[in-house]
């Protein structure tokens, strides 16, 4: 029979109601924030293992507490302590093993997961008769009154720490979520941040199981972020809206539990799943006929966010060989007074060499679709000092240009274009008659393609060989003038002839 919610609110002490509501809200906030890392790092199985480590630890804590009370009723033990200890231990095991062990990660996780489940039920079965039922149900499914004001304080501190760390290390987390190998190559200590995510997941689970339940809390970690991903690929929006979904889910689940006399953990997860299924049904992605284009849009959005996150340190972490860049411009043979398009300029990598060669006796339009990269470039080359250089946030595949440029340089970005032949056609259209197009890279083609093949997110980004690129250029009425592909560089130079 459903609860009379008004009777409940009028008979239960106000402090108890406030404590339980605050606990639900704070658990929803911490779980949903952690879920952004878990979902985007594609480690749901690791998070699932961590939640069951918390279950095993809490079960041991209940056993210790029950036996202490048998000795002396004045003694007590908080199961949260052993829950946190178990999650820290499992995180310490999983971190190195997932990176160094020869076994598949999923095999290691499966072993630890089953071990935690087995230990949890052994601890529960060993509890003295008479206390097993209520305590076990509280740990497994959650309890509306299972949380104390002290637990609420812990959750406030935990959420505060989470938010502070996220604010200070947002760029690093964003880079790691985009691609761990590229982040490592950019100077970020991926191992430390990855271990932090593991540890945080376990601690958040440990602090949330009293109200959500150990066997259900993981859904509250995954569902909010997964719901937002049905509508947006913008990581800022995902970080902002996932907690809104998480907190809203907990509030709705809380009152659902009161109305229908369901366990609070089950109520919260049912509401969470209903919200996710609804999002799945009404998602704009489901209404698009071309799901491939949707995945491409997601990849492009992630690419932009990745480069934005590393813009401030890009020049320091990614040095170029000056002699190689000078070689490109020598071969391009740009005349004074020319108008140049620098495609994928980034932080203005090529700009110093244009200035060195031509001073200010040329007009340069430098474009990139990562706004933070352009911001850095503008600071390095202010318009007041370099009036002939203009930086724009633009995507070459989405702009219209017609016989404007004497030369177009596409440096270190060609593999990332989805339709490379169309991109060549667009750039050709922007050239004046006799204008030159150069596609160039500061590494060999083999080095670039090997890097991409071994990097998540860009494993399909391919730099064509000279023959393939030549064919693309010929189809766009370009004449190939020169090309090199050796261990120091890759380039192909062409001229617009008709």
N, C-alpha and C positions, 0 to 999 in steps of 0.2 A: 504494500500500500504506500503511495507516495507521501513524502513528508509534507506537512503544512509548513511552507517556508516561513510564513509570518509567525507561526507559533514557535518555530525554531529560533528565529531571531529575537523573539520576546522572552524566551525562557533560558537560553544559553547565555552565560556571562559575556558581556561586551568584550572584555579583554581577550577571551578565548576566540571569539569570532574575528577580532582584528588580527590576532596572531596567526590564525589559520589562513585568512585572506592574504595577509602580507607574505606568508610563507609560500603560498601558491604563486603570487605575482613574482616574487624574487626567484623562485625555482624556474618559472617560465622564462624570465630574463636571462639567467645564467645558462640554462640549457640551450636556448635558441642562439645565443651568441657563440657558444662552443660549437653548435651545429654548423655554423657557417664554415668553420675550419674543417670539421669532419667531412662535410659533404663536398666541399671544393677541393680538398686534398685527396678525395676518393679513398677514404680509409674507414668506411662504415663498419667493416668487420673488426677492425681494431677497437673502435669505439664500443661495439657490442661486447667484445671481450672485457673491456674496462668496466662496463656496467655490471657484468657478472662477477668481476673481481670485488667490486664494492658489495655485491650481494653476499659473497663468501665471507668477506671481512665483517659485515654487519651481523651475519649469522653467528660467527665466532664471538662477537661482542655480546650478543644476546645470551649465548651459553655462559660466558664469563659472568655476566650480570646475574643470571639466574642462580648460579652456584654460589656467588658471593652473598646473595640474599638468603640462601639456605643456611649459610654460616652465621650471618648477622643481618637482620633486616635494615640496619642502618647503613650497610654497605651498598654501593651501586656502581655500575660501570656503563659509560655511554658507548653504545655500539658504533657511533660515528668515528670513534678513535681507531678501531680496528678496520673499519671500512676504508678510511683514508690511508692507513698503513698498507693494506692489501693493494690498493690502486697504485700507490707509489712503487711498491715492489714490482707489480706487473708492468708498470710503465718503464721501470729501470731494466726489466728483462726484455720487453718488446723493442725499446729504442735501438739498442745495439744489434739485436737479432735480426730485425727487419732490414737492416742495412748491410750486415756482414755475413749472416748465415747462408750456407749453401742450399738449405732447404727452401722450398717455396714459402713465402710469407704466410699464405693462407693455411698451410699445414701447421706452422708454428702457432698461429692464432687458434686453429681448431683444437690443438692439444691443450693450450692454456685455457680455452673456453670450457672444454669438457672437464678439465681439472677443477676449475672454479665452481662449476655447477655441482660436481661431486662433493667437493669440500663443503659447500654451502648446505647441502641436504644432510651430510653427515653431522655437521654442527647442530642443525635444527633437530635431527632425530635423537641427538644425545642430550637434549634439554630435559629437565625434570618434568614429569607429568603434571598437567594442570596449568603450565605456563606456555606450552608449545603452541596451542591454537591461536590465542590472541596475538602473541609476539610474532609468530610466523606470518600470519595474515597481514599484520602491520608492515613487516619488511617486504613481503612479496607484492602486495597490492596497494599499499599506502593507506594512510588514515587521515581523516579530516582534522583530528585532534592529536596527530602524532608528532606535531612540531611545537617546540617551546619558544619563548621569547629569546632565549639564548641562541637557539638555532637560527632564528630570524636575524639576529645580530651577526652571526657567522656568515649568513647569506649576503647581508648588506656589505660586509667587508670583502667577501669573495667577488661580488659584482663590481665593487669599486676598484679592486685590483685588476680585474679583467678589463674594465673600460680604460683605466689609466694605461695599461700595457698596450692595449689596442691603439690608443691615440698616439703614443710615443713610437710604436713600431709598426704602424699601419703599412708603410711602404714595404718593409721587409716581409711582412705577412702576405701582402698582395703579390709580391714577386714570387714567393715560395708557392703560393696557391696556383699561380700561373704555370710555373715550371721549376721544379727543385734544382735541376741540373743547370739551367740558365742562371738561376739565382745564386747558386754556388759559384759559377764562373764569374759572376758579378761581384764577388767578394763577401757574400752573406754567409754566415755560419749556419747552414741549413740544419745541421744536427741539433744545435741548441734550441732553435725555434720548433723543430719537429718534436723534440722531447717535451718542450713546454706544452704543446698541444695535447700530447698523450697524457701528461700529468694533469693538465687542466680538465680534460675530459673525465678522468677518473675522480678527481676531487669534486667536480660539479655533480657527478652522479652520486657520490657518497653523501653530499649535503642535501640531495634532493630525494633520496629514496624513502625518507620518512613520510613524505606527503604524497609522492607519486607512486612509489613501489619499485623495487629493484628490477622486476621482470618487465616493467612498462616504461621506465624513465627514458630508455634509449629512443623510443618513438618521438618523445618530446624534443630530443636533440636533433633528429633528422627531419621531421615533418615541417617545421616552420620555414627553414631555408629552402627545402624542396618545393614548398608552396610558392614562395616568392620567385624561384627560378622559372616557374611556369609563365611569368609575366615580364621578367627583366633579367638582363645579363650584367647590369651595372653594379659593380661590387659595392659602391657607396650606398645604393638603394637597398641592396641585399642586407648589408650590415645594419642599415637603419630600420628596415621593415620586418626583418626576421624576428627581432624582439617584440615588435608590435603584435605579430601573429602569435608568438609564444605566450606573451602575457595575456592577450585576449582569449586564447585557448584555455589557459588556466582559470581565468575568471568565469568563463562560460561553463567549463567543466566543474568548477566548484559549486555553482548553483544548480547544475544538473544533478550533481551528487545529492544535494539537499532535497531537491524536488522528488527524485525517483528512488531515493534511499539506495543508491549504488555506491560502491567503493570510489573514493575520490580519484585515485589513480586511473581506474578503468574509465571513469566519466571524462576525465581530461583527455585521455588518449582517443576515446571514441569521437569526441568533439574535434580533436586535432585531425583525425583521419577523415572525418566528414568534410572539414575545411579543405584538406588536400585533394580529396576526390572531386569536390566542387571546382577547385582551381584547375584540376586536370581536365575537366569537362569544358569549362568556359575559357580556358587559356587561348589567347590569340594564336599560339603555335598550332593548336589542333584545327584551327580554321584555315590555315594556310595549306595550299595544295603542295607547295614545294618545300618539304621538310629539309631538303639539302641546303637550300638557301638560308633557312633558319639556322642551321648549324654553322654555316659560313658566317652569318651575322654574329653569332655568339663568339666564334673564334676571333673575328676582327675586333669585337668589343674587348675581349680578353687581351688580345695583342696590344691594343692601345693602352689599356690600364697597366699592363706590364711595363711598357716603355715609360709611361708617365711616372710609375713608382720609382724608376731608377734614373730619372732625368737628371737630378741634382748631382749624382755621383758618376754619371755615364762616362764623361771624359776621363776621369781618373781611373775607372775600372776597365775601360776599353780603349787603350792607347792604339794609335795607328802608326804605321811606318811612314814618316814624311816623304821619304824618297819614292815610295810607291804612289802616293797621292800626287806628287809633283809629276811623276811619269804619266799619269792619266791626263793631266792638263797639257803636258807637252805634246802628247799624241793627238789630243782633241784640237789643238792649234786654234784657239779662240783669238779672234782679232779684236783690237781695241774698238770700243763703241758697240760691241755686240750686246744682244739681249739674251740672257741665259736663264734656263729653268733648272733648278737643282731639286730633283725629285727625291723624297725621303731624306731631307737634309738633317733630320735629327736635331742635335744641338749645334748645327752649323759646322759639321766636321770639315767640309771642303772649303768653307768660306775663307779662312786665312790664306789658302793657297790660290784662290781666285784673286784676292787682294794683292798677294805677293807678285802675281804674274801680270795683273792688269791695273793695279792701283784702284782708283775709283773710276777708271775709264771704261766702265761697262755697267749694264743694268742687270741685277740678279734678283729673280723671284725664287725664293727658297720655300718649299712646301713640305709639310708633314702632317699626318692626321693625329699625332699625339700632342695635345696642347701644352703639356708640361715641357716637352722637348723644345717646342717653339718658344716658350717663355724663357728657358735658359739661353737659347740662341739670341733672343732679343736683348737680354742683359749683356751678353758677350759682345754683341755688335749693335749698339744703340743707333737708332735712326739719325740722331743728331750728328753723330760722328761719321756714319756711313749712310748718307742719304740715298745712295743708288742701290741699296740692298733692302728688299722688302720680304719679311717673313709672314707666311700665311698658314693657317690651320686648314689644310685641304687634302682631299684624297684624289690622287691623279685619275682614278677610275670613275670619278663622279663629277669632273669639271669639264667644261667645254672650252677648248682652245683651238684657234684657227690661224695658221701661218703667222705666228707671233714671234717665234724664237729662232735665233741663229744657232743655238746649241742647247741640247737637253742632256743632262747627266743624271743617270739613274744609278746611284751608288749604294751598294750594300742593302738593297731592299727587293730586288726583282723576284726572288723565290717566293715571297709572301703574297704576290698577286694571284688571286684565284684564277682569273682568265688572262693568261700571259699574252696570248696572241692579240686579244682585244686591247690590252694595255699598250702594246707596241703600236697598234693602229691609232690609239688616242694620242700618243706622244708624237707619232709621225704627222698627224693632222696639225699639231701645234707648231711644226717646223716650217720655216720659210723655205722656198726653193733653194737647194744647195746647203740647207742647214744640216747639222750633224747630230746624231743620236749615239750616245755611248752607254752601254750597260757594263758596269764595272764592280768588281769585288776585290778587297784587299787580301784575299786568301785564294787558294786554288779551288777549283770546282769540286774536286773530290773531298777536300777538307770540309767545305761548306755542307755538302750533301751528307757526309758522314755525321757531322754535328747534328743536323736536322733529324736524321734517321734515329738517332739515339736520344732525342729530346722530346718529351711529351708535349703535345700541343702543336708542334711544327714538324712532326715526323713525315708529313706528306708535302711539305714545302720544298720544292725541287728547283734547282738551278739547271736549266737545260744545257746540253753540250753545244759546242760552237755550230755544229751542223744544224741542230734543231733551232737555235736562235737565228741563224742565217736565213733559214726557211721562213721564219716568222717575219723577218725584216724584208725579205724579198716580196712576200705577199702584200706588204704594206708599201710597196714601191720605194724601197730603200736599197741602196747599193752598198754592199759590205766592202769596207776599205781596209780594215786591219783587224787582227785578233790575236790574243795570247791566252794560253791556259797553262801556267807552270806553277811551281810550288810557292811563288811569291805573290801572284796576282792572277786575276781572270778579267778579261775585258773583250768586248767586241764593238767596233766603231763602224758606223754606217752613215750614208749621206742620202738626203732626199733628192731624187732625180726627176720625178714627174709628179 
